[in-house]
Amino acid sequence: MFERGVAVTVVFLLITRAAIAGAQQPGEVSSAEKLKAAFTSLKAHPNNKVVQQRYLKVFPHGYKAFLAMFATGGSLADGYECDYIFALSTLQSRHSTEVGSLLVQLSKDAEYQADAPSCLQHVMTKYGSRYTKLFAGFLHQLSAQERGQLIAFLADVEVATYTEYQSIIQNLKDLKEPKLAKEFQQAQTERSRQSHG
């Protein structure tokens, strides 16, 4: 009996130790380390499609993971966090669908803040103005609440003054998307009212 009790205690201690140690095992590479390595490869080989795909694969795909890496106190918040985000702009011409999907997934939950979220805001706005048809398609896939959150995120007064935001509105009108164009205009008007009120 005593031996079985010791065995159960040892197993319990090992399970507890593993849980305390977290999901990352010794020798396992963290998501931040994978992204850092993929970024270094992308800088060294910017035209290599495999390297580009790897970067898109390891970039955070959820806003909480994005903040865990890039927001203040994040694992990659070292003053160069925007470089990782701006790298997505360099991939847009070859991977417009993948980049757009990633940006929309991140931006639909985003709220304006300085640093990393503002960099995301700039990249998303630039993408929306350049690939408006794809962008509109992604917006239609979102719930009304998610779409509203994303548009409000982009309509921040800082970004709304950029020509890209105006281009999104005009391009949506040209694409016969008056409802989406109106949502962008209303969000811009609301943000402007908030900043002056």
BALOBA-1460 file (C-alpha; in Angstrom, 3 decimals):
// residues 197
<rec num="1" residu="m" x="0.000" y="0.000" z="0.000"/>
<rec num="2" residu="f" x="2.758" y="2.384" z="0.932"/>
<rec num="3" residu="e" x="4.485" y="1.881" z="-2.422"/>
<rec num="4" residu="r" x="1.299" y="2.627" z="-4.355"/>
<rec num="5" residu="g" x="0.793" y="5.807" z="-2.276"/>
<rec num="6" residu="v" x="4.340" y="6.917" z="-3.085"/>
<rec num="7" residu="a" x="3.804" y="6.175" z="-6.785"/>
<rec num="8" residu="v" x="0.552" y="8.171" z="-6.844"/>
<rec num="9" residu="t" x="2.266" y="11.056" z="-5.038"/>
<rec num="10" residu="v" x="5.184" y="11.009" z="-7.504"/>
<rec num="11" residu="v" x="2.809" y="11.001" z="-10.476"/>
<rec num="12" residu="f" x="0.803" y="13.822" z="-8.915"/>
<rec num="13" residu="l" x="3.971" y="15.862" z="-8.345"/>
<rec num="14" residu="l" x="5.132" y="15.292" z="-11.923"/>
<rec num="15" residu="i" x="1.767" y="16.370" z="-13.333"/>
<rec num="16" residu="t" x="1.734" y="19.438" z="-11.093"/>
<rec num="17" residu="r" x="5.292" y="20.322" z="-12.097"/>
<rec num="18" residu="a" x="4.438" y="20.000" z="-15.790"/>
<rec num="19" residu="a" x="1.374" y="22.198" z="-15.344"/>
<rec num="20" residu="i" x="3.395" y="24.822" z="-13.479"/>
<rec num="21" residu="a" x="6.115" y="24.769" z="-16.107"/>
<rec num="22" residu="g" x="3.459" y="25.695" z="-18.676"/>
<rec num="23" residu="a" x="2.904" y="24.391" z="-22.138"/>
<rec num="24" residu="q" x="6.415" y="25.125" z="-23.344"/>
<rec num="25" residu="q" x="8.789" y="22.223" z="-22.768"/>
<rec num="26" residu="p" x="12.570" y="22.593" z="-22.569"/>
<rec num="27" residu="g" x="13.949" y="22.855" z="-26.076"/>
<rec num="28" residu="e" x="10.562" y="23.927" z="-27.485"/>
<rec num="29" residu="v" x="10.679" y="27.219" z="-29.372"/>
<rec num="30" residu="s" x="8.198" y="29.904" z="-28.278"/>
<rec num="31" residu="s" x="5.871" y="31.653" z="-30.703"/>
<rec num="32" residu="a" x="7.854" y="34.861" z="-30.258"/>
<rec num="33" residu="e" x="11.117" y="33.106" z="-31.062"/>
<rec num="34" residu="k" x="9.556" y="31.509" z="-34.146"/>
<rec num="35" residu="l" x="8.298" y="34.891" z="-35.343"/>
<rec num="36" residu="k" x="11.651" y="36.535" z="-34.671"/>
<rec num="37" residu="a" x="13.424" y="33.825" z="-36.692"/>
<rec num="38" residu="a" x="10.871" y="34.095" z="-39.514"/>
<rec num="39" residu="f" x="11.297" y="37.891" z="-39.538"/>
<rec num="40" residu="t" x="15.076" y="37.571" z="-39.747"/>
<rec num="41" residu="s" x="14.672" y="35.147" z="-42.669"/>
<rec num="42" residu="l" x="12.213" y="37.493" z="-44.367"/>
<rec num="43" residu="k" x="14.651" y="40.402" z="-44.099"/>
<rec num="44" residu="a" x="17.438" y="38.229" z="-45.539"/>
<rec num="45" residu="h" x="15.277" y="36.718" z="-48.317"/>
<rec num="46" residu="p" x="12.401" y="39.151" z="-48.947"/>
<rec num="47" residu="n" x="11.416" y="37.607" z="-52.302"/>
<rec num="48" residu="n" x="11.451" y="33.969" z="-51.221"/>
<rec num="49" residu="k" x="7.869" y="32.715" z="-51.317"/>
<rec num="50" residu="v" x="8.498" y="29.905" z="-48.802"/>
<rec num="51" residu="v" x="10.003" y="32.388" z="-46.331"/>
<rec num="52" residu="q" x="7.032" y="34.715" z="-46.872"/>
<rec num="53" residu="q" x="4.559" y="31.870" z="-46.233"/>
<rec num="54" residu="r" x="6.401" y="30.872" z="-43.061"/>
<rec num="55" residu="y" x="6.198" y="34.444" z="-41.792"/>
<rec num="56" residu="l" x="2.449" y="34.580" z="-42.412"/>
<rec num="57" residu="k" x="2.008" y="31.212" z="-40.709"/>
<rec num="58" residu="v" x="3.834" y="32.150" z="-37.479"/>
<rec num="59" residu="f" x="2.480" y="35.710" z="-37.217"/>
<rec num="60" residu="p" x="-0.168" y="35.866" z="-34.462"/>
<rec num="61" residu="h" x="-3.655" y="35.207" z="-35.848"/>
<rec num="62" residu="g" x="-5.685" y="36.408" z="-32.869"/>
<rec num="63" residu="y" x="-5.723" y="39.840" z="-31.259"/>
<rec num="64" residu="k" x="-4.917" y="38.502" z="-27.765"/>
<rec num="65" residu="a" x="-1.850" y="36.679" z="-29.120"/>
<rec num="66" residu="f" x="-0.948" y="39.826" z="-31.079"/>
<rec num="67" residu="l" x="-1.058" y="41.912" z="-27.893"/>
<rec num="68" residu="a" x="0.878" y="39.268" z="-25.943"/>
<rec num="69" residu="m" x="3.710" y="39.698" z="-28.423"/>
<rec num="70" residu="f" x="3.603" y="43.366" z="-29.335"/>
<rec num="71" residu="a" x="1.784" y="45.425" z="-26.682"/>
<rec num="72" residu="t" x="3.667" y="47.050" z="-23.820"/>
<rec num="73" residu="g" x="5.279" y="44.257" z="-21.834"/>
<rec num="74" residu="g" x="4.811" y="41.788" z="-24.692"/>
<rec num="75" residu="s" x="7.459" y="39.264" z="-25.639"/>
<rec num="76" residu="l" x="8.511" y="41.273" z="-28.722"/>
<rec num="77" residu="a" x="7.770" y="44.788" z="-27.423"/>
<rec num="78" residu="d" x="11.337" y="45.945" z="-27.765"/>
<rec num="79" residu="g" x="10.877" y="49.216" z="-29.641"/>
<rec num="80" residu="y" x="10.883" y="47.442" z="-33.006"/>
<rec num="81" residu="e" x="7.473" y="45.777" z="-32.751"/>
<rec num="82" residu="c" x="6.072" y="47.851" z="-35.606"/>
<rec num="83" residu="d" x="8.714" y="46.435" z="-37.949"/>
<rec num="84" residu="y" x="7.098" y="43.004" z="-37.598"/>
<rec num="85" residu="i" x="3.679" y="44.470" z="-38.392"/>
<rec num="86" residu="f" x="4.857" y="46.659" z="-41.266"/>
<rec num="87" residu="a" x="6.468" y="43.576" z="-42.820"/>
<rec num="88" residu="l" x="2.925" y="42.439" z="-43.638"/>
<rec num="89" residu="s" x="2.667" y="45.372" z="-46.073"/>
<rec num="90" residu="t" x="5.623" y="44.019" z="-48.013"/>
<rec num="91" residu="l" x="3.784" y="40.716" z="-48.495"/>
<rec num="92" residu="q" x="0.513" y="42.177" z="-49.777"/>
<rec num="93" residu="s" x="1.306" y="42.067" z="-53.474"/>
<rec num="94" residu="r" x="2.072" y="38.319" z="-53.502"/>
<rec num="95" residu="h" x="-0.252" y="37.234" z="-50.699"/>
<rec num="96" residu="s" x="-3.112" y="39.726" z="-50.814"/>
<rec num="97" residu="t" x="-5.773" y="37.237" z="-49.708"/>
<rec num="98" residu="e" x="-3.755" y="35.738" z="-46.833"/>
<rec num="99" residu="v" x="-2.550" y="39.127" z="-45.582"/>
<rec num="100" residu="g" x="-6.047" y="40.602" z="-45.829"/>
<rec num="101" residu="s" x="-7.593" y="37.719" z="-43.931"/>
<rec num="102" residu="l" x="-4.947" y="37.994" z="-41.209"/>
<rec num="103" residu="l" x="-5.320" y="41.774" z="-40.885"/>
<rec num="104" residu="v" x="-9.102" y="41.569" z="-40.703"/>
<rec num="105" residu="q" x="-8.960" y="38.807" z="-38.070"/>
<rec num="106" residu="l" x="-6.672" y="40.954" z="-35.946"/>
<rec num="107" residu="s" x="-8.481" y="44.255" z="-36.526"/>
<rec num="108" residu="k" x="-12.012" y="43.026" z="-35.850"/>
<rec num="109" residu="d" x="-11.159" y="42.796" z="-32.143"/>
<rec num="110" residu="a" x="-8.698" y="45.697" z="-31.969"/>
<rec num="111" residu="e" x="-9.025" y="48.918" z="-30.072"/>
<rec num="112" residu="y" x="-6.918" y="51.963" z="-30.743"/>
<rec num="113" residu="q" x="-3.827" y="52.314" z="-28.589"/>
<rec num="114" residu="a" x="-0.387" y="53.674" z="-29.256"/>
<rec num="115" residu="d" x="2.433" y="51.444" z="-30.465"/>
<rec num="116" residu="a" x="1.535" y="48.050" z="-31.934"/>
<rec num="117" residu="p" x="-2.228" y="48.577" z="-32.377"/>
<rec num="118" residu="s" x="-1.592" y="51.878" z="-34.147"/>
<rec num="119" residu="c" x="0.866" y="50.124" z="-36.479"/>
<rec num="120" residu="l" x="-1.775" y="47.486" z="-37.184"/>
<rec num="121" residu="q" x="-4.234" y="50.287" z="-37.867"/>
<rec num="122" residu="h" x="-1.916" y="51.858" z="-40.460"/>
<rec num="123" residu="v" x="-1.222" y="48.556" z="-42.216"/>
<rec num="124" residu="m" x="-4.932" y="47.600" z="-42.253"/>
<rec num="125" residu="t" x="-5.939" y="51.003" z="-43.658"/>
<rec num="126" residu="k" x="-3.283" y="50.818" z="-46.351"/>
<rec num="127" residu="y" x="-4.423" y="47.306" z="-47.279"/>
<rec num="128" residu="g" x="-8.078" y="48.385" z="-47.368"/>
<rec num="129" residu="s" x="-7.327" y="51.261" z="-49.724"/>
<rec num="130" residu="r" x="-5.212" y="49.159" z="-52.070"/>
<rec num="131" residu="y" x="-7.226" y="45.912" z="-52.080"/>
<rec num="132" residu="t" x="-10.671" y="47.334" z="-51.439"/>
<rec num="133" residu="k" x="-12.566" y="44.605" z="-53.301"/>
<rec num="134" residu="l" x="-10.943" y="41.830" z="-51.247"/>
<rec num="135" residu="f" x="-11.305" y="43.948" z="-48.110"/>
<rec num="136" residu="a" x="-15.036" y="44.424" z="-48.757"/>
<rec num="137" residu="g" x="-15.396" y="40.664" z="-49.173"/>
<rec num="138" residu="f" x="-13.760" y="40.076" z="-45.792"/>
<rec num="139" residu="l" x="-15.954" y="42.734" z="-44.192"/>
<rec num="140" residu="h" x="-19.082" y="41.001" z="-45.494"/>
<rec num="141" residu="q" x="-17.966" y="37.784" z="-43.754"/>
<rec num="142" residu="l" x="-17.926" y="39.494" z="-40.349"/>
<rec num="143" residu="s" x="-20.871" y="39.914" z="-38.040"/>
<rec num="144" residu="a" x="-22.311" y="43.437" z="-37.868"/>
<rec num="145" residu="q" x="-20.673" y="43.882" z="-34.452"/>
<rec num="146" residu="e" x="-17.227" y="42.729" z="-35.645"/>
<rec num="147" residu="r" x="-17.452" y="44.889" z="-38.767"/>
<rec num="148" residu="g" x="-18.463" y="47.891" z="-36.657"/>
<rec num="149" residu="q" x="-15.535" y="47.302" z="-34.295"/>
<rec num="150" residu="l" x="-13.081" y="47.039" z="-37.189"/>
<rec num="151" residu="i" x="-14.392" y="50.176" z="-38.896"/>
<rec num="152" residu="a" x="-14.340" y="52.112" z="-35.605"/>
<rec num="153" residu="f" x="-10.746" y="50.965" z="-35.086"/>
<rec num="154" residu="l" x="-9.758" y="52.329" z="-38.506"/>
<rec num="155" residu="a" x="-11.785" y="55.525" z="-38.159"/>
<rec num="156" residu="d" x="-9.655" y="56.893" z="-35.364"/>
<rec num="157" residu="v" x="-9.010" y="60.586" z="-35.914"/>
<rec num="158" residu="e" x="-5.307" y="59.961" z="-36.489"/>
<rec num="159" residu="v" x="-5.919" y="57.538" z="-39.312"/>
<rec num="160" residu="a" x="-9.084" y="59.120" z="-40.691"/>
<rec num="161" residu="t" x="-7.029" y="62.050" z="-41.902"/>
<rec num="162" residu="y" x="-4.910" y="59.812" z="-44.076"/>
<rec num="163" residu="t" x="-5.730" y="59.598" z="-47.745"/>
<rec num="164" residu="e" x="-5.971" y="55.807" z="-47.442"/>
<rec num="165" residu="y" x="-9.098" y="56.051" z="-45.301"/>
<rec num="166" residu="q" x="-10.701" y="58.394" z="-47.823"/>
<rec num="167" residu="s" x="-9.605" y="56.034" z="-50.602"/>
<rec num="168" residu="i" x="-11.402" y="53.148" z="-48.903"/>
<rec num="169" residu="i" x="-14.626" y="55.166" z="-48.888"/>
<rec num="170" residu="q" x="-14.265" y="56.243" z="-52.523"/>
<rec num="171" residu="n" x="-13.249" y="52.764" z="-53.682"/>
<rec num="172" residu="l" x="-16.245" y="51.238" z="-51.888"/>
<rec num="173" residu="k" x="-18.518" y="53.687" z="-53.697"/>
<rec num="174" residu="d" x="-16.848" y="52.814" z="-57.027"/>
<rec num="175" residu="l" x="-17.361" y="49.110" z="-56.263"/>
<rec num="176" residu="k" x="-21.084" y="49.716" z="-55.684"/>
<rec num="177" residu="e" x="-20.761" y="49.108" z="-51.950"/>
<rec num="178" residu="p" x="-22.681" y="52.164" z="-50.690"/>
<rec num="179" residu="k" x="-23.681" y="50.526" z="-47.388"/>
<rec num="180" residu="l" x="-20.057" y="49.826" z="-46.439"/>
<rec num="181" residu="a" x="-18.957" y="53.273" z="-47.632"/>
<rec num="182" residu="k" x="-21.654" y="54.821" z="-45.434"/>
<rec num="183" residu="e" x="-20.478" y="52.791" z="-42.407"/>
<rec num="184" residu="f" x="-16.944" y="54.156" z="-42.896"/>
<rec num="185" residu="q" x="-18.245" y="57.717" z="-43.290"/>
<rec num="186" residu="q" x="-20.428" y="57.425" z="-40.182"/>
<rec num="187" residu="a" x="-17.556" y="56.036" z="-38.119"/>
<rec num="188" residu="q" x="-15.319" y="58.868" z="-39.264"/>
<rec num="189" residu="t" x="-17.982" y="61.448" z="-38.376"/>
<rec num="190" residu="e" x="-18.504" y="59.844" z="-34.949"/>
<rec num="191" residu="r" x="-14.775" y="59.803" z="-34.184"/>
<rec num="192" residu="s" x="-14.442" y="63.415" z="-35.276"/>
<rec num="193" residu="r" x="-17.356" y="64.400" z="-33.030"/>
<rec num="194" residu="q" x="-15.791" y="62.542" z="-30.065"/>
<rec num="195" residu="s" x="-12.444" y="64.264" z="-30.507"/>
<rec num="196" residu="h" x="-14.035" y="67.732" z="-30.643"/>
<rec num="197" residu="g" x="-16.589" y="67.113" z="-27.893"/>
